[in-house]
């Protein structure tokens, strides 16, 4: 029975890893892509505005 306890953790990790990869692949593109791109663009715009405001305040 030692072999079962030795193999169980890698098998569980492999199953979990395959599940994570499937979720990542399924969520790429499609209807969610536009929402995700918009969220990233909004976050980048906020960071850029913060940088410009702090640069203007330093000058």
C-alpha positions in Angstrom: 0.0 0.0 0.0 3.0 2.3 0.1 2.9 2.7 -3.6 -0.7 4.1 -3.4 0.3 6.7 -0.9 3.4 7.5 -3.0 1.4 7.9 -6.2 -1.7 9.7 -4.9 -0.3 13.2 -4.5 1.2 13.4 -8.0 -2.0 12.0 -9.5 -4.2 14.5 -7.6 -1.9 17.4 -8.7 -2.0 16.2 -12.3 -5.8 16.1 -12.3 -5.9 19.6 -10.8 -3.4 20.9 -13.3 -5.4 19.5 -16.2 -8.5 21.1 -14.8 -6.8 24.5 -14.5 -5.5 24.3 -18.1 -9.0 23.4 -19.3 -10.5 26.4 -17.6 -7.8 28.7 -19.0 -8.3 27.4 -22.5 -12.1 27.7 -22.3 -12.1 31.3 -21.0 -9.8 32.5 -23.8 -11.6 34.5 -26.5 -15.3 34.5 -27.0 -17.8 36.9 -25.3 -15.5 37.3 -22.2 -12.6 38.5 -24.3 -14.1 42.0 -24.8 -14.9 42.4 -21.1 -11.5 41.3 -20.1 -9.7 43.6 -22.6 -11.9 46.5 -21.4 -11.0 45.8 -17.8 -7.3 45.7 -18.6 -7.5 48.9 -20.7 -9.3 50.6 -17.8 -6.7 49.5 -15.3 -3.9 50.6 -17.5 -5.6 54.0 -18.1 -5.9 54.5 -14.3 -2.2 53.7 -13.8 -1.2 56.1 -16.5 -3.4 58.9 -15.1 -1.9 58.3 -11.7 1.7 58.5 -13.1 0.9 61.7 -15.0 -0.7 63.3 -11.9 2.3 62.4 -9.7 4.7 63.6 -12.4 2.9 66.9 -12.6 2.9 67.2 -8.9 6.6 66.6 -8.7 7.4 69.3 -11.3 
